[in-house]
Structures are given as structure tokens and as C-alpha cells.
């Protein structure tokens, strides 16, 4: 009977030690901070994370790109929170910076003229035709794929119409 007590006691201590190690690991993985709120940025504004210190009422307001760029701060969050932070930062970074605000047909040049707005500053950008924009890779790269496709389609249609007009003109000249 005496022999069973020490082994049971040792098993109990080992079990408690394992349990403590699991709790310690879980707390380490949880991180010092947790996301309590995410404030989506207005037009062009950077999203903000309200980070709370675990088990405390103290919270901080942090810009998403500041958190992502500072590895020491980022590592204070749990793995799940890091995934959320990185996802939001990628969405913010890849968001189109230029949007088509409107388009008008210019009878003088017989082309559609696009007007744009810079989504970060909400300022209008100069008006350009589709053929002018097709040569401006920087502006196209800062647009959504939908807007870029609209410009490409318009440029292709206008080019096709110009060619058809030239062919008709040549046929008239041959007659």
C-alpha cells in the first residue's frame, strides 16, 4: 500500500506540471493584446485597431499598417488576431486608389472622356480619354480591375470605330 502512494503522488505532480505547461503555452499563444474593435477607415483612411491588454481594461488605438510594420507589436497578438490584422492590412493596401467618377462623350474629338477621383484624398484627377489612359500604366495599376477593363473595352471599341471610319474613307477615295 505504501508503494502506491508515492507513484500516485508523482503522477499527480506530473499531471499538474503538464497542465501548468499547457496553460502557460495557451497564454503565450494568446498574446498580450487582443483585438477589441476594428474601425474601418472612411474613404481612403487607414483602418484602426482598438487593442486591449488581456485581462485589463487598458486599450490602445493603433493604425493597421503601423501594427503590421512593427513585428514586436504584431507578435503581442494571438495567432488568430495576427491573421485578421494581416488580412485587413492586405485589403487596405490592395484597395484601388483611383476610381472612375464619371464619363462623358466629347463630340469634338468623338471619344469618351473619363473623369477620376483619388479615393485617398477625394480629389478629382484630370479627364482623359481611354486611348490616353491605355498609355498610362501607373494610373491603370491604381484602379480596380473592373474600371481598368471598362477603359480597355472603351479604348478597343473606339479604335475599332476609328479603323472602320478609315476603311470607309479609303473605299470612298478609291471610287
C-alpha positions as CSV (number, residue, x, y, z in Angstrom):
1,X,0.0,0.0,0.0
2,X,2.9,2.4,0.8
3,X,4.4,1.8,-2.7
4,X,1.2,3.1,-4.4
5,X,1.1,6.4,-2.7
6,X,4.5,7.8,-3.9
7,X,3.7,6.8,-7.5
8,X,0.2,8.3,-7.3
9,X,1.7,11.5,-5.8
10,X,4.4,11.6,-8.6
11,X,1.7,11.1,-11.2
12,X,-0.3,13.9,-9.6
13,X,2.6,16.2,-9.7
14,X,3.5,15.3,-13.3
15,X,-0.1,15.8,-14.3
16,X,-0.2,19.2,-12.6
17,X,3.1,20.1,-14.2
18,X,1.8,19.1,-17.7
19,X,-1.4,21.1,-17.0
20,X,0.6,24.1,-16.0
21,X,2.7,23.8,-19.1
22,X,-0.4,23.7,-21.3
23,X,-1.9,26.7,-19.6
24,X,1.4,28.6,-19.9
25,X,1.6,27.7,-23.6
26,X,-2.0,28.7,-24.2
27,X,-1.4,32.1,-22.5
28,X,1.8,32.5,-24.6
29,X,-0.1,31.8,-27.8
30,X,-2.9,34.1,-26.7
31,X,-0.6,37.1,-26.8
32,X,-0.5,40.1,-24.6
33,X,-3.0,42.1,-26.7
34,X,-6.4,41.2,-28.2
35,X,-8.4,43.0,-30.8
36,X,-11.4,44.5,-29.1
37,X,-12.7,46.5,-32.1
38,X,-11.7,47.3,-35.7
39,X,-12.7,50.6,-37.1
40,X,-12.9,50.6,-40.9
41,X,-11.4,53.6,-42.5
42,X,-13.6,56.1,-44.3
43,X,-12.9,56.8,-47.9
44,X,-9.1,56.4,-48.2
45,X,-8.5,56.4,-44.5
46,X,-6.4,53.6,-42.9
47,X,-8.3,51.1,-40.7
48,X,-7.7,51.3,-36.9
49,X,-7.5,48.5,-34.4
50,X,-8.6,49.0,-30.8
51,X,-6.2,46.7,-29.0
52,X,-6.8,45.8,-25.4
53,X,-4.3,44.4,-23.0
54,X,-5.5,40.9,-21.9
55,X,-7.2,40.8,-18.5
56,X,-7.1,44.6,-18.2
57,X,-9.3,47.5,-19.2
58,X,-6.5,49.4,-20.9
59,X,-6.8,49.7,-24.6
60,X,-4.8,51.4,-27.4
61,X,-5.8,52.8,-30.8
62,X,-3.4,51.5,-33.5
63,X,-3.2,52.1,-37.2
64,X,-3.3,48.8,-39.1
65,X,-0.1,49.5,-41.2
66,X,1.8,50.6,-38.1
67,X,1.0,47.2,-36.4
68,X,1.9,45.2,-39.5
69,X,5.2,47.0,-39.9
70,X,6.3,46.6,-36.3
71,X,7.0,42.9,-35.7
72,X,7.4,43.4,-31.9
73,X,3.9,44.8,-31.6
74,X,2.4,42.3,-34.1
75,X,3.8,39.4,-32.1
76,X,1.9,40.5,-29.0
77,X,-1.3,39.4,-30.6
78,X,-2.6,35.8,-30.8
79,X,-2.2,33.8,-34.0
80,X,-5.8,34.3,-34.9
81,X,-5.6,38.1,-34.3
82,X,-2.5,38.2,-36.4
83,X,-4.3,36.5,-39.3
84,X,-7.1,39.1,-39.0
85,X,-4.7,42.0,-38.8
86,X,-2.7,40.9,-41.9
87,X,-5.8,40.2,-43.9
88,X,-7.2,43.7,-43.2
89,X,-3.8,45.3,-44.0
90,X,-3.7,43.4,-47.3
91,X,-7.2,44.5,-48.2
92,X,-6.3,48.1,-47.3
93,X,-3.1,48.1,-49.3
94,X,-4.6,46.5,-52.3
95,X,-7.7,48.7,-52.4
96,X,-7.9,50.8,-55.6
97,X,-6.6,54.3,-55.2
98,X,-8.3,55.7,-58.2
99,X,-11.9,55.3,-59.2
100,X,-13.9,56.3,-62.3
101,X,-16.1,59.2,-61.2
102,X,-17.9,59.7,-64.5
103,X,-17.6,59.6,-68.2
104,X,-18.9,61.9,-70.9
105,X,-18.9,61.8,-74.7
106,X,-16.9,64.6,-76.2
107,X,-18.4,65.4,-79.7
108,X,-15.4,67.5,-80.7
109,X,-13.0,64.6,-80.6
110,X,-15.7,61.9,-80.9
111,X,-14.4,60.0,-77.9
112,X,-15.5,59.2,-74.3
113,X,-13.7,61.2,-71.7
114,X,-13.2,59.6,-68.2
115,X,-13.1,61.7,-65.0
116,X,-11.4,60.2,-62.0
117,X,-11.3,60.7,-58.3
118,X,-8.4,59.8,-56.0
119,X,-10.0,57.7,-53.2
120,X,-7.4,58.6,-50.6
121,X,-7.8,62.4,-51.0
122,X,-11.2,62.5,-52.7
123,X,-9.7,64.9,-55.2
124,X,-10.7,64.9,-58.9
125,X,-8.0,64.0,-61.3
126,X,-7.8,65.4,-64.8
127,X,-10.0,64.0,-67.5
128,X,-8.5,61.6,-70.0
129,X,-9.7,59.6,-73.0
130,X,-9.4,55.8,-73.0
131,X,-6.6,55.8,-75.5
132,X,-4.6,58.3,-73.3
133,X,-5.2,56.0,-70.3
134,X,-4.0,52.9,-72.1
135,X,-0.6,54.5,-72.3
136,X,-0.6,55.5,-68.6
137,X,0.3,52.2,-66.8
138,X,0.6,53.9,-63.4
139,X,-2.9,55.1,-63.4
140,X,-4.3,51.8,-64.7
141,X,-2.4,49.9,-61.9
142,X,-4.0,52.1,-59.2
143,X,-7.6,51.2,-60.4
144,X,-9.8,48.3,-59.7
145,X,-9.8,45.6,-62.3
146,X,-13.4,46.4,-63.2
147,X,-12.5,50.1,-64.0
148,X,-9.4,49.1,-65.9
149,X,-11.5,46.6,-68.0
150,X,-14.0,49.3,-68.7
151,X,-11.3,51.6,-70.0
152,X,-9.7,48.8,-72.1
153,X,-13.1,47.9,-73.6
154,X,-13.8,51.6,-74.4
155,X,-10.3,52.0,-76.0
156,X,-10.8,48.9,-78.1
157,X,-14.2,50.0,-79.2
158,X,-13.0,53.5,-80.2
159,X,-10.0,52.1,-82.0
160,X,-12.3,49.7,-83.9
161,X,-14.6,52.6,-84.9
162,X,-11.7,54.7,-86.0
163,X,-10.5,51.9,-88.2
164,X,-13.9,51.4,-89.7
165,X,-14.1,55.1,-90.4
166,X,-10.7,55.0,-92.1
167,X,-11.7,51.9,-94.2
168,X,-14.9,53.7,-95.3
169,X,-12.9,56.8,-96.2
170,X,-10.5,54.7,-98.2
171,X,-13.3,53.0,-100.1
172,X,-14.8,56.4,-101.0
173,X,-11.4,57.6,-102.2
174,X,-11.0,54.5,-104.4
175,X,-14.3,55.1,-106.1
